[in-house]
């Protein structure tokens, strides 16, 4: 009688290799994500413009205060504060404008721009 050896399925090796590869990608993510980010960012000096447009979505005022800084440095005379209709029928651009005025920004350089 001839004995036939059963072949083992090497499927577990694929799972171990996939787990090792996934772990290596996860561990090195700081390095390669930083490289992608550095590739995408272009640092240029601001240019003189007619307006500075502040896009909606920053509920903390960081974008708006950066725009105020650009106006104060003479890059543009006006800030357009963009925003959709938000809570209780108030436009986000108006909310940002009112907040900036409370921070000491002159209302003359701010123009809410409803979407």
C-alpha positions as CSV (number, residue, x, y, z in Angstrom):
1,X,0.0,0.0,0.0
2,X,1.3,3.4,-1.0
3,X,1.0,6.2,1.5
4,X,0.0,9.6,0.1
5,X,1.2,12.5,2.1
6,X,-1.3,15.3,2.4
7,X,-0.1,18.6,1.3
8,X,-0.3,21.4,3.9
9,X,-1.9,24.6,2.8
10,X,0.4,27.5,3.2
11,X,-2.5,30.0,3.8
12,X,-1.3,31.0,7.3
13,X,2.0,32.3,5.8
14,X,0.0,34.8,3.7
15,X,-1.8,36.1,6.8
16,X,1.5,36.4,8.7
17,X,3.1,38.3,5.8
18,X,0.0,40.6,5.4
19,X,0.1,41.3,9.2
20,X,3.8,42.1,9.1
21,X,3.3,44.4,6.1
22,X,0.4,46.2,7.7
23,X,2.4,46.6,10.9
24,X,5.4,48.0,9.0
25,X,3.1,50.5,7.2
26,X,1.5,51.5,10.5
27,X,4.8,52.0,12.3
28,X,6.3,54.0,9.5
29,X,3.2,56.2,8.9
30,X,4.8,59.3,10.5
31,X,7.6,59.2,8.0
32,X,5.7,58.6,4.8
33,X,2.7,60.8,5.7
34,X,5.1,63.7,6.4
35,X,6.7,63.2,3.0
36,X,3.4,63.3,1.3
37,X,2.4,66.4,3.2
38,X,5.7,68.1,2.4
39,X,5.2,67.4,-1.3
40,X,1.8,68.9,-1.3
41,X,2.6,72.1,0.6
42,X,4.0,75.1,-1.3
43,X,5.3,77.9,0.9
44,X,5.1,81.2,-1.0
45,X,5.0,84.7,0.2
46,X,1.5,86.3,0.0
47,X,0.9,88.5,-3.0
48,X,-1.1,91.8,-3.0
49,X,-4.8,91.2,-3.8
50,X,-8.1,92.9,-3.9
51,X,-9.6,90.8,-1.2
52,X,-8.8,88.0,1.2
53,X,-11.4,85.2,1.1
54,X,-12.0,83.3,4.3
55,X,-13.8,80.0,3.6
56,X,-16.4,78.5,6.0
57,X,-15.7,75.6,8.3
58,X,-13.4,77.1,10.9
59,X,-15.5,77.5,14.1
60,X,-12.5,78.8,16.1
61,X,-11.6,81.9,14.1
62,X,-8.0,80.8,13.1
63,X,-8.6,81.5,9.4
64,X,-10.3,84.7,10.0
65,X,-7.6,86.1,12.3
66,X,-4.9,85.0,9.7
67,X,-6.9,87.1,7.1
68,X,-7.0,90.0,9.5
69,X,-3.2,89.7,9.9
70,X,-2.8,89.8,6.1
71,X,-5.0,92.9,5.8
72,X,-3.1,94.6,8.6
73,X,0.1,93.9,6.8
74,X,-1.2,95.6,3.6
75,X,-1.8,92.6,1.3
76,X,-5.5,93.5,0.8
77,X,-8.0,96.1,1.9
78,X,-11.0,93.7,2.5
79,X,-11.9,90.3,3.9
80,X,-14.8,88.3,2.5
81,X,-16.1,86.0,5.3
82,X,-17.9,83.1,3.6
83,X,-20.4,80.9,5.3
84,X,-23.5,78.8,4.9
85,X,-26.8,79.3,6.7
86,X,-26.2,77.8,10.2
87,X,-27.9,77.4,13.5
88,X,-31.1,79.3,14.1
89,X,-31.1,80.9,10.6
90,X,-27.8,82.8,11.2
91,X,-25.2,82.8,8.5
92,X,-21.7,81.6,9.4
93,X,-20.1,84.6,7.7
94,X,-22.1,87.0,9.9
95,X,-21.2,85.0,13.0
96,X,-17.5,85.2,12.1
97,X,-17.8,88.9,11.4
98,X,-19.5,89.6,14.7
99,X,-16.9,87.5,16.5
100,X,-14.0,89.3,14.8
101,X,-15.5,92.7,15.8
102,X,-15.6,91.5,19.4
103,X,-11.9,90.7,19.1
104,X,-11.2,94.3,18.1
105,X,-11.2,94.0,14.3
106,X,-12.7,97.0,12.5
107,X,-16.0,96.2,10.8
108,X,-15.0,98.2,7.7
109,X,-12.6,95.5,6.6
110,X,-15.1,92.7,7.0
111,X,-17.7,91.7,4.5
112,X,-20.0,88.7,5.2
113,X,-20.6,86.6,2.1
114,X,-23.6,84.3,2.4
115,X,-23.5,81.1,0.4
